[in-house]
């Protein structure tokens, strides 16, 4: 999921990831939280007319994951 968010993944990787998310409840929950965080970050940054700094977003995600005990 992190690789998909950082860069483009192949069609094969995308299919494998989709299948895994469909059967793994932990990854499904993590994926939902990751999508929500991305949506919040992009909305907040857009509202403030700031440039999206992917490194800062990733750093924040990592800190959130640590706090959520993932």
Buried (B, 14 or more C-beta within 10 A) or exposed (E): BEEEBEEEBEEEEEEEBEEEBEEEEEBEEBBEBBEEBEEEBEEEBEEEEEEEEEEEBEEEBEEEBEEEEE
